[in-house]
């Protein structure tokens, strides 16, 4: 029941309005005293809330002594709330756009975002800006599934390569158009001093554990590092040209010693040899 109240509040009702409306839907028709008892709304507030719901067209009144109230059917109320919410959102966007100050944007090469929703939103933006290929170094076996929708969209813009670190075992749906690789050979210095220490293993700084989950390189545009700090997922978006160049070089080096792990019709399943 609490989820229902929360959803109605998200749609625009106040908490007491939602509680009274839900109570009326359940009992169909009642006087203020019964509504108070069923809804839990303080009795001094019940009449005010009923008047507000009546003014909004969500409750109807039957004259008498005492007054009786009944709810307007949910299939009428909910669409009305949705329309009002959508209208408020569209109006807010229009007003906010008029408030933006026209000026030359300052170039900021690094952006930091937190949380899955923000990361996926920036992944979508990365795809929109793609002008070449997309390369993804996969260091966590959940990455292909977590960003399955985004990777499918990226295929429409250019070639997409997924490079898996050794030791990953992953079984999941194959995305047509994606080329899958597994790292096989790396030069000793890079493997021991960079890949194993920075890419493949967690980094610990005081009480924080940094774990890199994947590295996305959009050719000619940006690099996106997705990682977690003590389990909280974050990302850094880097458009600095020198960083982009170095990351492209690094990925090309890893690909040059990698094995193509699947062909058309094969299942995706990679394990360490």
C-alpha positions in Angstrom: 0.0 0.0 0.0 2.9 2.4 0.8 4.2 2.0 -2.8 0.8 2.9 -4.1 0.7 6.1 -2.0 4.3 7.0 -3.1 3.3 6.5 -6.8 0.3 8.7 -6.5 2.4 11.4 -4.8 4.9 11.1 -7.7 2.0 11.7 -10.0 1.1 14.9 -8.2 -1.2 14.2 -5.3 -0.3 15.3 -1.8 0.2 12.5 0.7 -3.1 13.0 2.5 -4.9 13.4 -0.8 -3.5 10.0 -2.0 -4.4 8.3 1.3 -8.0 9.5 1.1 -8.4 8.7 -2.6 -7.1 5.2 -2.0 -9.4 4.7 0.9 -12.4 5.9 -1.2 -11.5 3.6 -4.1 -11.5 0.7 -1.6 -14.8 1.5 0.2 -16.5 3.2 -2.8 -18.6 5.6 -0.7 -18.3 7.0 2.8 -18.8 9.9 5.1 -15.9 11.9 6.6 -15.8 9.9 9.8 -15.4 6.6 8.0 -12.8 8.1 5.6 -10.8 9.3 8.6 -10.9 5.8 10.2 -9.9 4.0 7.0 -7.3 6.4 5.6 -5.6 7.4 8.9 -5.7 11.1 7.9 -6.3 13.3 10.9 -10.0 14.1 11.2 -9.6 17.9 11.3 -7.9 17.7 7.9 -10.3 15.3 6.2 -12.9 17.9 5.1 -10.2 20.2 3.7 -8.6 17.4 1.7 -12.0 16.1 0.4 -12.8 19.7 -0.8 -9.4 19.8 -2.6 -10.0 16.4 -4.2 -13.5 17.5 -5.2 -12.2 20.7 -6.8 -9.7 18.7 -8.8 -12.5 16.4 -10.0 -11.2 13.3 -8.3 -14.0 12.9 -5.7 -17.8 13.4 -6.0 -20.1 14.5 -3.2 -23.6 13.3 -2.4 -25.6 15.9 -0.5 -27.2 14.9 2.8 -26.5 15.0 6.5 -23.8 13.8 6.8 -22.2 14.4 3.4 -21.1 11.2 1.5 -18.2 11.0 -0.8 -17.1 8.7 -3.6 -14.0 8.4 -5.8 -14.0 9.1 -9.5 -12.7 5.9 -11.2 -8.9 5.5 -11.4 -9.0 5.1 -15.2 -10.1 8.7 -15.3 -8.0 10.1 -12.5 -4.7 8.6 -13.3 -4.6 9.7 -17.0 -5.6 13.2 -15.8 -2.7 13.2 -13.3 -0.3 12.0 -16.1 -1.4 14.7 -18.5 -0.9 17.4 -15.8 2.5 16.0 -15.0 3.6 15.9 -18.6 2.3 19.4 -19.2 4.3 20.7 -16.1 7.4 18.9 -17.4 7.1 20.4 -20.9 6.4 23.8 -19.6 9.4 23.6 -17.2 11.7 22.6 -20.0 10.6 25.5 -22.2 11.1 28.0 -19.4 14.5 26.6 -18.3 15.7 26.8 -21.9 14.8 30.5 -22.1 16.9 31.1 -19.0 20.1 29.7 -20.5 22.7 32.4 -21.1 24.2 32.4 -24.6 27.9 32.3 -24.3 30.9 30.4 -25.7 31.2 27.2 -23.8 34.4 26.7 -21.8 36.3 23.6 -22.8 36.3 21.2 -19.8 38.1 18.0 -20.7 37.2 16.0 -17.6 33.7 15.2 -16.2 32.9 13.0 -13.2 29.5 11.3 -12.8 28.0 8.9 -10.2 25.4 6.2 -10.4 24.1 3.9 -13.0 21.5 6.3 -14.4 24.0 9.0 -15.0 26.6 6.6 -16.4 24.1 5.2 -18.9 23.0 8.7 -19.9 26.6 9.7 -20.7 27.1 6.4 -22.5 24.1 7.4 -24.7 25.7 10.8 -25.3 29.0 9.2 -26.2 27.1 7.1 -28.8 25.5 10.2 -30.2 28.9 11.9 -30.7 30.5 8.8 -32.2 32.4 9.6 -35.4 34.4 6.4 -35.6 34.7 3.0 -33.9 34.0 2.2 -30.2 36.4 0.0 -28.3 35.5 -1.4 -24.8 38.0 -3.1 -22.5 35.9 -5.4 -20.3 37.3 -6.0 -16.9 34.0 -7.1 -15.2 31.9 -9.9 -16.7 28.6 -8.0 -16.0 29.5 -5.1 -18.3 28.1 -6.5 -21.6 24.8 -7.3 -20.0 24.6 -4.0 -18.0 25.2 -1.9 -21.1 23.6 -4.3 -23.7 21.1 -1.6 -25.0 23.8 1.0 -25.4 26.2 -1.4 -27.2 23.5 -2.4 -29.6 22.9 1.3 -30.4 26.6 1.9 -30.9 26.8 -0.8 -33.6 24.6 1.5 -35.7 27.2 4.2 -35.6 30.4 2.3 -36.2 32.4 -0.9 -35.5 32.3 -2.0 -31.8 35.0 -4.2 -30.3 34.8 -5.8 -26.9 38.1 -6.9 -25.4 37.9 -9.2 -22.4 40.6 -9.6 -19.8 41.9 -13.1 -19.2 40.0 -15.1 -16.6 36.6 -13.7 -17.3 33.8 -16.3 -17.7 30.8 -14.8 -19.5 27.8 -16.3 -21.1 25.3 -13.9 -22.6 23.4 -12.9 -25.7 25.6 -12.1 -28.6 25.1 -8.6 -30.1 25.2 -8.8 -34.0 28.0 -6.6 -35.4 30.2 -6.6 -32.3 33.6 -8.1 -32.6 34.7 -10.0 -29.4 38.3 -10.5 -28.3 40.1 -12.0 -25.4 43.5 -10.6 -24.3 46.2 -13.2 -25.0 49.6 -11.7 -25.3 51.0 -8.5 -23.8 54.5 -7.4 -23.5 56.0 -8.1 -20.1 56.5 -4.5 -18.9 52.9 -3.5 -19.8 51.4 -6.6 -18.3 53.3 -6.5 -15.0 53.4 -2.8 -14.4 50.2 -1.4 -15.9 47.6 -4.0 -16.8 47.9 -6.2 -13.7 48.4 -3.3 -11.3 46.0 -0.7 -12.6 43.6 -2.4 -15.0 43.1 -5.9 -13.7 43.4 -5.5 -9.9 41.8 -3.1 -7.4 43.7 -0.1 -6.2 43.6 0.6 -2.5 44.1 4.1 -1.1 43.6 4.4 2.6 40.1 2.9 3.2 38.9 3.2 -0.4 39.0 0.4 -2.9 39.0 1.5 -6.5 38.0 -1.2 -9.1 38.1 -0.5 -12.8 35.1 -2.2 -14.5 35.6 -1.1 -18.1 37.3 1.4 -20.4 35.4 2.8 -23.4 37.3 4.5 -26.2 35.2 6.3 -28.8 37.6 7.0 -31.6 38.3 10.7 -32.2 35.9 11.9 -29.4 36.3 10.7 -25.8 37.3 8.1 -23.3 35.0 6.8 -20.5 36.4 5.0 -17.5 33.7 3.2 -15.5 34.9 2.1 -12.0 33.6 1.6 -8.5 34.8 3.0 -5.1 33.8 0.7 -2.3 31.0 -0.6 -4.4 29.6 2.7 -5.6 29.8 3.0 -9.4 31.2 6.1 -11.0 32.7 7.2 -14.3 35.2 9.7 -15.7 34.6 11.2 -19.1 37.8 12.4 -20.7 38.0 14.4 -24.0 41.6 15.5 -23.6 43.2 14.8 -27.0 46.5 13.5 -25.6 44.7 11.1 -23.3 42.5 9.9 -26.1 45.6 9.3 -28.3 47.4 7.3 -25.6 44.3 5.2 -24.7 43.8 4.4 -28.4 47.5 3.4 -28.7 47.1 1.2 -25.6 44.0 -0.5 -26.9 45.5 -1.1 -30.3 48.5 -2.8 -28.6 46.2 -5.1 -26.6 44.1 -5.9 -29.6 47.2 -6.8 -31.6 47.9 -9.7 -29.2 44.3 -10.7 -28.7 42.3 -13.7 -29.9 39.0 -13.3 -31.7 36.8 -15.3 -29.4 33.6 -15.9 -31.4 32.3 -16.1 -34.9 28.8 -15.8 -36.3 26.6 -18.4 -34.6 28.9 -19.2 -31.8 28.0 -18.8 -28.1 29.9 -16.2 -26.2 31.8 -18.1 -23.5 35.3 -17.2 -22.4 37.4 -18.8 -19.8 41.1 -18.6 -18.9 43.1 -21.3 -20.7 
